Amino acid sequence: MGMRRMRGVEEEGGRRGGGGGGDGDGETLATENFLERRRKIRAPAVKNSQVLEFHSSAKWKSHFEASKETSKLMVIDFTASWCAPCRSMEPTINEFASKYTDVEFIKIDVDELMDVAQDFGVQVMPTYLFIKKGKVVDKIMGARKEELQKKIEKHRAYYYYA
């Protein structure tokens, strides 16, 4: 919803500034300044985030197959845009992704990639799967920040031998 507002402000500011009457340049400049401040506020969270998002089942499957060759921990965040607990956990996931750079964080929207969610038996949002070498080694259902951090620390330290 916030992005729609941003687009609306940007589009509205552009139309006003381009019109023929009055002090349109001042309005356009004010809108541009607002948008620039907004970008600067949001930039650090996005810039530092190392969370990969998949929007294609084929690309996900290709990535997942390649991940089986490494012992790197993968944490998959199964989420949905309508899920309030999922949205509340997003800053935490971004924080952990910046903190634990040796762990791969993946975000999958269950409504977008239903087949992937079904393949892993996901029924609750959010669900976090911990995967090493293509095998699920742990799972958390629900928005539980402390437990998520403990399991990340536990599983990133272990090497899984199949």
PALO-809992 format. One record per atom (N, C-alpha, C): residue number from 0; residue in one letter; atom name; x, y, z. Coordinates in steps of 0.1 Angstrom, whole numbers, plus 5000, padded with zeros to 4 digits. Layout:
N
NUM;A;CA;X;Y;Z .
...
***
This chain:
162
0;M;N;5008;4988;5000 .
0;M;CA;5000;5000;5000 .
0;M;C;5009;5012;5000 .
1;G;N;5020;5012;5007 .
1;G;CA;5029;5024;5008 .
1;G;C;5035;5027;4994 .
2;M;N;5038;5016;4986 .
2;M;CA;5044;5018;4973 .
2;M;C;5034;5025;4964 .
3;R;N;5021;5021;4965 .
3;R;CA;5011;5027;4957 .
3;R;C;5010;5042;4959 .
4;R;N;5011;5045;4972 .
4;R;CA;5010;5060;4976 .
4;R;C;5022;5067;4970 .
5;M;N;5034;5061;4971 .
5;M;CA;5046;5067;4965 .
5;M;C;5044;5069;4950 .
6;R;N;5039;5059;4943 .
6;R;CA;5038;5061;4929 .
6;R;C;5027;5072;4926 .
7;G;N;5017;5073;4934 .
7;G;CA;5007;5083;4933 .
7;G;C;5012;5097;4935 .
8;V;N;5020;5098;4945 .
8;V;CA;5026;5111;4948 .
8;V;C;5036;5115;4936 .
9;E;N;5044;5105;4932 .
9;E;CA;5053;5108;4921 .
9;E;C;5046;5112;4908 .
10;E;N;5035;5105;4905 .
10;E;CA;5028;5108;4893 .
10;E;C;5021;5121;4894 .
11;E;N;5015;5123;4906 .
11;E;CA;5008;5136;4908 .
11;E;C;5017;5147;4907 .
12;G;N;5029;5146;4914 .
12;G;CA;5038;5157;4914 .
12;G;C;5043;5160;4899 .
13;G;N;5045;5150;4892 .
13;G;CA;5050;5151;4878 .
13;G;C;5039;5159;4869 .
14;R;N;5027;5156;4871 .
14;R;CA;5016;5162;4863 .
14;R;C;5015;5177;4867 .
15;R;N;5015;5180;4880 .
15;R;CA;5014;5194;4884 .
15;R;C;5026;5202;4879 .
16;G;N;5038;5197;4881 .
16;G;CA;5050;5204;4877 .
16;G;C;5050;5207;4862 .
17;G;N;5044;5198;4854 .
17;G;CA;5045;5200;4840 .
17;G;C;5034;5208;4834 .
18;G;N;5024;5212;4842 .
18;G;CA;5013;5221;4838 .
18;G;C;5017;5235;4835 .
19;G;N;5008;5242;4829 .
19;G;CA;5012;5256;4824 .
19;G;C;5010;5267;4834 .
20;G;N;5004;5265;4846 .
20;G;CA;5001;5276;4854 .
20;G;C;5008;5277;4867 .
21;G;N;5010;5290;4871 .
21;G;CA;5015;5293;4884 .
21;G;C;5029;5288;4887 .
22;D;N;5031;5284;4900 .
22;D;CA;5044;5280;4905 .
22;D;C;5046;5265;4905 .
23;G;N;5044;5259;4893 .
23;G;CA;5045;5245;4892 .
23;G;C;5059;5239;4896 .
24;D;N;5069;5247;4893 .
24;D;CA;5083;5242;4896 .
24;D;C;5085;5240;4910 .
25;G;N;5079;5248;4919 .
25;G;CA;5080;5247;4933 .
25;G;C;5074;5234;4938 .
26;E;N;5062;5231;4933 .
26;E;CA;5056;5219;4937 .
26;E;C;5064;5207;4933 .
27;T;N;5069;5207;4921 .
27;T;CA;5076;5196;4916 .
27;T;C;5089;5194;4924 .
28;L;N;5096;5205;4927 .
28;L;CA;5108;5204;4935 .
28;L;C;5105;5198;4949 .
29;A;N;5094;5203;4955 .
29;A;CA;5090;5198;4969 .
29;A;C;5087;5183;4968 .
30;T;N;5080;5179;4958 .
30;T;CA;5077;5164;4956 .
30;T;C;5090;5156;4954 .
31;E;N;5099;5162;4946 .
31;E;CA;5112;5155;4944 .
31;E;C;5120;5154;4957 .
32;N;N;5120;5165;4964 .
32;N;CA;5127;5165;4977 .
32;N;C;5121;5154;4987 .
33;F;N;5108;5154;4987 .
33;F;CA;5101;5144;4995 .
33;F;C;5105;5130;4991 .
34;L;N;5105;5127;4978 .
34;L;CA;5108;5114;4973 .
34;L;C;5123;5110;4976 .
35;E;N;5132;5120;4975 .
35;E;CA;5146;5117;4977 .
35;E;C;5148;5114;4992 .
36;R;N;5142;5122;5001 .
36;R;CA;5143;5119;5015 .
36;R;C;5138;5105;5018 .
37;R;N;5127;5101;5012 .
37;R;CA;5120;5088;5014 .
37;R;C;5130;5077;5010 .
38;R;N;5136;5079;4998 .
38;R;CA;5146;5069;4993 .
38;R;C;5158;5067;5003 .
39;K;N;5163;5078;5008 .
39;K;CA;5174;5078;5017 .
39;K;C;5170;5070;5030 .
40;I;N;5158;5072;5035 .
40;I;CA;5154;5066;5047 .
40;I;C;5153;5051;5044 .
41;R;N;5147;5047;5033 .
41;R;CA;5145;5032;5030 .
41;R;C;5158;5025;5025 .
42;A;N;5167;5033;5019 .
42;A;CA;5178;5027;5012 .
42;A;C;5187;5017;5021 .
43;P;N;5190;5020;5033 .
43;P;CA;5199;5011;5041 .
43;P;C;5193;4998;5043 .
44;A;N;5180;4996;5046 .
44;A;CA;5174;4983;5048 .
44;A;C;5175;4975;5035 .
45;V;N;5172;4981;5024 .
45;V;CA;5173;4973;5011 .
45;V;C;5187;4971;5007 .
46;K;N;5196;4981;5009 .
46;K;CA;5209;4980;5004 .
46;K;C;5217;4969;5012 .
47;N;N;5215;4968;5025 .
47;N;CA;5222;4958;5033 .
47;N;C;5216;4944;5032 .
48;S;N;5204;4943;5028 .
48;S;CA;5197;4930;5028 .
48;S;C;5203;4921;5017 .
49;Q;N;5205;4909;5022 .
49;Q;CA;5211;4898;5013 .
49;Q;C;5200;4887;5011 .
50;V;N;5188;4891;5011 .
50;V;CA;5177;4881;5010 .
50;V;C;5174;4879;4995 .
51;L;N;5174;4867;4990 .
51;L;CA;5171;4864;4976 .
51;L;C;5156;4861;4975 .
52;E;N;5149;4867;4965 .
52;E;CA;5135;4864;4963 .
52;E;C;5134;4857;4950 .
53;F;N;5125;4847;4949 .
53;F;CA;5123;4840;4937 .
53;F;C;5108;4842;4933 .
54;H;N;5107;4845;4920 .
54;H;CA;5093;4847;4914 .
54;H;C;5090;4837;4903 .
55;S;N;5099;4827;4901 .
55;S;CA;5098;4817;4891 .
55;S;C;5101;4804;4897 .
56;S;N;5092;4794;4895 .
56;S;CA;5095;4780;4900 .
56;S;C;5107;4774;4894 .
57;A;N;5109;4777;4881 .
57;A;CA;5120;4771;4873 .
57;A;C;5133;4777;4879 .
58;K;N;5134;4790;4881 .
58;K;CA;5146;4796;4887 .
58;K;C;5149;4791;4901 .
59;W;N;5138;4790;4909 .
59;W;CA;5140;4784;4922 .
59;W;C;5146;4770;4922 .
60;K;N;5140;4762;4913 .
60;K;CA;5144;4748;4913 .
60;K;C;5159;4747;4908 .
61;S;N;5163;4755;4899 .
61;S;CA;5177;4756;4894 .
61;S;C;5186;4760;4906 .
62;H;N;5182;4770;4913 .
62;H;CA;5190;4775;4924 .
62;H;C;5191;4764;4935 .
63;F;N;5180;4758;4938 .
63;F;CA;5179;4747;4948 .
63;F;C;5188;4736;4945 .
64;E;N;5188;4731;4932 .
64;E;CA;5196;4720;4928 .
64;E;C;5211;4724;4929 .
65;A;N;5215;4736;4926 .
65;A;CA;5229;4740;4927 .
65;A;C;5233;4741;4942 .
66;S;N;5223;4744;4951 .
66;S;CA;5227;4746;4965 .
66;S;C;5230;4732;4971 .
67;K;N;5226;4721;4965 .
67;K;CA;5229;4708;4971 .
67;K;C;5244;4705;4970 .
68;E;N;5251;4712;4963 .
68;E;CA;5266;4710;4961 .
68;E;C;5274;4717;4972 .
69;T;N;5267;4725;4981 .
69;T;CA;5274;4732;4991 .
69;T;C;5269;4729;5005 .
70;S;N;5277;4730;5015 .
70;S;CA;5272;4728;5029 .
70;S;C;5267;4740;5035 .
71;K;N;5266;4751;5028 .
71;K;CA;5261;4764;5033 .
71;K;C;5246;4763;5038 .
72;L;N;5243;4768;5049 .
72;L;CA;5230;4768;5054 .
72;L;C;5221;4777;5046 .
73;M;N;5209;4772;5042 .
73;M;CA;5199;4780;5035 .
73;M;C;5187;4781;5044 .
74;V;N;5182;4794;5046 .
74;V;CA;5170;4796;5054 .
74;V;C;5160;4801;5044 .
75;I;N;5149;4794;5043 .
75;I;CA;5138;4798;5034 .
75;I;C;5127;4803;5042 .
76;D;N;5123;4816;5039 .
76;D;CA;5112;4823;5045 .
76;D;C;5100;4821;5036 .
77;F;N;5091;4813;5040 .
77;F;CA;5078;4811;5032 .
77;F;C;5068;4822;5038 .
78;T;N;5064;4831;5029 .
78;T;CA;5057;4843;5034 .
78;T;C;5045;4845;5025 .
79;A;N;5037;4855;5028 .
79;A;CA;5026;4859;5020 .
79;A;C;5024;4874;5022 .
80;S;N;5020;4881;5012 .
80;S;CA;5018;4896;5013 .
80;S;C;5007;4899;5023 .
81;W;N;4997;4891;5024 .
81;W;CA;4985;4893;5033 .
81;W;C;4988;4890;5048 .
82;C;N;5000;4884;5050 .
82;C;CA;5003;4878;5064 .
82;C;C;5010;4889;5073 .
83;A;N;5002;4894;5083 .
83;A;CA;5008;4904;5092 .
83;A;C;5020;4899;5099 .
84;P;N;5020;4887;5105 .
84;P;CA;5032;4882;5112 .
84;P;C;5044;4881;5102 .
85;C;N;5042;4878;5090 .
85;C;CA;5053;4877;5080 .
85;C;C;5059;4891;5078 .
86;R;N;5050;4901;5076 .
86;R;CA;5055;4915;5074 .
86;R;C;5062;4920;5087 .
87;S;N;5058;4916;5098 .
87;S;CA;5065;4920;5111 .
87;S;C;5078;4914;5112 .
88;M;N;5080;4902;5106 .
88;M;CA;5093;4895;5107 .
88;M;C;5103;4900;5096 .
89;E;N;5098;4907;5086 .
89;E;CA;5107;4911;5075 .
89;E;C;5120;4919;5079 .
90;P;N;5118;4929;5088 .
90;P;CA;5130;4936;5092 .
90;P;C;5140;4926;5100 .
91;T;N;5135;4917;5107 .
91;T;CA;5143;4907;5114 .
91;T;C;5151;4898;5104 .
92;I;N;5144;4894;5094 .
92;I;CA;5151;4885;5083 .
92;I;C;5162;4894;5077 .
93;N;N;5159;4906;5073 .
93;N;CA;5169;4915;5067 .
93;N;C;5181;4917;5076 .
94;E;N;5178;4919;5089 .
94;E;CA;5189;4921;5099 .
94;E;C;5197;4908;5100 .
95;F;N;5191;4896;5101 .
95;F;CA;5199;4884;5101 .
95;F;C;5207;4881;5089 .
96;A;N;5201;4885;5077 .
96;A;CA;5208;4883;5064 .
96;A;C;5220;4892;5064 .
97;S;N;5220;4903;5070 .
97;S;CA;5232;4912;5070 .
97;S;C;5242;4907;5080 .
98;K;N;5237;4902;5091 .
98;K;CA;5245;4897;5102 .
98;K;C;5252;4884;5099 .
99;Y;N;5244;4874;5094 .
99;Y;CA;5250;4861;5091 .
99;Y;C;5252;4859;5076 .
100;T;N;5263;4865;5072 .
100;T;CA;5266;4865;5057 .
100;T;C;5270;4851;5052 .
101;D;N;5273;4842;5061 .
101;D;CA;5276;4828;5057 .
101;D;C;5264;4820;5055 .
102;V;N;5252;4826;5057 .
102;V;CA;5240;4819;5055 .
102;V;C;5232;4825;5044 .
103;E;N;5226;4817;5036 .
103;E;CA;5218;4821;5024 .
103;E;C;5203;4823;5029 .
104;F;N;5198;4835;5027 .
104;F;CA;5184;4837;5031 .
104;F;C;5175;4838;5018 .
105;I;N;5164;4831;5017 .
105;I;CA;5156;4830;5006 .
105;I;C;5142;4834;5010 .
106;K;N;5135;4842;5002 .
106;K;CA;5121;4846;5005 .
106;K;C;5112;4841;4993 .
107;I;N;5102;4833;4997 .
107;I;CA;5093;4827;4987 .
107;I;C;5079;4831;4991 .
108;D;N;5072;4838;4983 .
108;D;CA;5057;4841;4985 .
108;D;C;5049;4829;4981 .
109;V;N;5042;4823;4991 .
109;V;CA;5034;4811;4988 .
109;V;C;5023;4813;4978 .
110;D;N;5018;4825;4977 .
110;D;CA;5008;4827;4967 .
110;D;C;5013;4828;4953 .
111;E;N;5026;4832;4952 .
111;E;CA;5033;4833;4939 .
111;E;C;5038;4819;4934 .
112;L;N;5044;4812;4944 .
112;L;CA;5051;4799;4940 .
112;L;C;5044;4788;4949 .
113;M;N;5031;4786;4946 .
113;M;CA;5023;4776;4954 .
113;M;C;5030;4762;4953 .
114;D;N;5035;4759;4941 .
114;D;CA;5040;4745;4939 .
114;D;C;5053;4743;4948 .
115;V;N;5061;4753;4950 .
115;V;CA;5072;4752;4959 .
115;V;C;5068;4750;4973 .
116;A;N;5058;4758;4978 .
116;A;CA;5053;4757;4991 .
116;A;C;5047;4743;4993 .
117;Q;N;5040;4738;4983 .
117;Q;CA;5034;4724;4985 .
117;Q;C;5045;4714;4985 .
118;D;N;5056;4715;4977 .
118;D;CA;5067;4706;4977 .
118;D;C;5073;4704;4991 .
119;F;N;5073;4715;4998 .
119;F;CA;5079;4715;5012 .
119;F;C;5068;4713;5023 .
120;G;N;5056;4711;5019 .
120;G;CA;5045;4709;5029 .
120;G;C;5042;4721;5038 .
121;V;N;5044;4733;5032 .
121;V;CA;5041;4745;5040 .
121;V;C;5026;4748;5041 .
122;Q;N;5022;4749;5054 .
122;Q;CA;5007;4752;5056 .
122;Q;C;5005;4764;5065 .
123;V;N;5016;4769;5071 .
123;V;CA;5014;4780;5081 .
123;V;C;5024;4791;5077 .
124;M;N;5019;4803;5078 .
124;M;CA;5028;4815;5075 .
124;M;C;5030;4823;5088 .
125;P;N;5043;4827;5090 .
125;P;CA;5054;4823;5082 .
125;P;C;5060;4809;5086 .
126;T;N;5066;4803;5077 .
126;T;CA;5073;4790;5079 .
126;T;C;5088;4793;5075 .
127;Y;N;5097;4788;5083 .
127;Y;CA;5111;4790;5080 .
127;Y;C;5117;4776;5080 .
128;L;N;5123;4772;5068 .
128;L;CA;5130;4759;5067 .
128;L;C;5145;4762;5067 .
129;F;N;5152;4753;5073 .
129;F;CA;5166;4753;5074 .
129;F;C;5171;4741;5065 .
130;I;N;5179;4744;5055 .
130;I;CA;5182;4734;5045 .
130;I;C;5198;4734;5044 .
131;K;N;5203;4722;5044 .
131;K;CA;5217;4719;5041 .
131;K;C;5218;4708;5031 .
132;K;N;5226;4710;5020 .
132;K;CA;5228;4700;5010 .
132;K;C;5214;4694;5005 .
133;G;N;5204;4703;5004 .
133;G;CA;5192;4699;4998 .
133;G;C;5182;4692;5008 .
134;K;N;5187;4690;5020 .
134;K;CA;5179;4683;5030 .
134;K;C;5174;4693;5041 .
135;V;N;5161;4692;5045 .
135;V;CA;5155;4700;5056 .
135;V;C;5161;4695;5069 .
136;V;N;5168;4704;5076 .
136;V;CA;5174;4700;5089 .
136;V;C;5167;4705;5101 .
137;D;N;5158;4715;5098 .
137;D;CA;5150;4721;5109 .
137;D;C;5139;4729;5103 .
138;K;N;5129;4733;5112 .
138;K;CA;5118;4740;5107 .
138;K;C;5112;4748;5119 .
139;I;N;5107;4761;5116 .
139;I;CA;5100;4769;5125 .
139;I;C;5087;4773;5119 .
140;M;N;5076;4772;5126 .
140;M;CA;5063;4777;5121 .
140;M;C;5059;4788;5130 .
141;G;N;5057;4800;5124 .
141;G;CA;5053;4811;5132 .
141;G;C;5064;4822;5133 .
142;A;N;5060;4834;5137 .
142;A;CA;5069;4845;5139 .
142;A;C;5076;4844;5152 .
143;R;N;5087;4837;5153 .
143;R;CA;5094;4835;5166 .
143;R;C;5109;4839;5164 .
144;K;N;5112;4852;5166 .
144;K;CA;5125;4858;5163 .
144;K;C;5136;4851;5171 .
145;E;N;5134;4849;5184 .
145;E;CA;5145;4844;5192 .
145;E;C;5148;4829;5188 .
146;E;N;5138;4821;5186 .
146;E;CA;5140;4808;5181 .
146;E;C;5147;4807;5168 .
147;L;N;5143;4816;5159 .
147;L;CA;5149;4817;5145 .
147;L;C;5164;4820;5147 .
148;Q;N;5168;4829;5155 .
148;Q;CA;5182;4833;5157 .
148;Q;C;5190;4821;5163 .
149;K;N;5184;4814;5172 .
149;K;CA;5191;4803;5179 .
149;K;C;5193;4792;5169 .
150;K;N;5183;4789;5160 .
150;K;CA;5185;4778;5151 .
150;K;C;5194;4782;5139 .
151;I;N;5195;4794;5136 .
151;I;CA;5204;4799;5126 .
151;I;C;5218;4797;5131 .
152;E;N;5221;4801;5144 .
152;E;CA;5234;4799;5150 .
152;E;C;5238;4785;5152 .
153;K;N;5228;4777;5155 .
153;K;CA;5230;4762;5157 .
153;K;C;5234;4756;5144 .
154;H;N;5226;4758;5133 .
154;H;CA;5228;4751;5121 .
154;H;C;5239;4756;5112 .
155;R;N;5243;4769;5113 .
155;R;CA;5254;4774;5105 .
155;R;C;5267;4769;5110 .
156;A;N;5267;4765;5123 .
156;A;CA;5280;4759;5129 .
156;A;C;5282;4745;5125 .
157;Y;N;5272;4737;5122 .
157;Y;CA;5273;4723;5119 .
157;Y;C;5274;4721;5104 .
158;Y;N;5283;4712;5100 .
158;Y;CA;5283;4707;5086 .
158;Y;C;5275;4695;5085 .
159;Y;N;5267;4694;5075 .
159;Y;CA;5258;4683;5074 .
159;Y;C;5264;4673;5063 .
160;Y;N;5266;4661;5067 .
160;Y;CA;5271;4651;5058 .
160;Y;C;5260;4641;5055 .
161;A;N;5256;4640;5042 .
161;A;CA;5245;4630;5039 .
161;A;C;5251;4617;5035 .
***
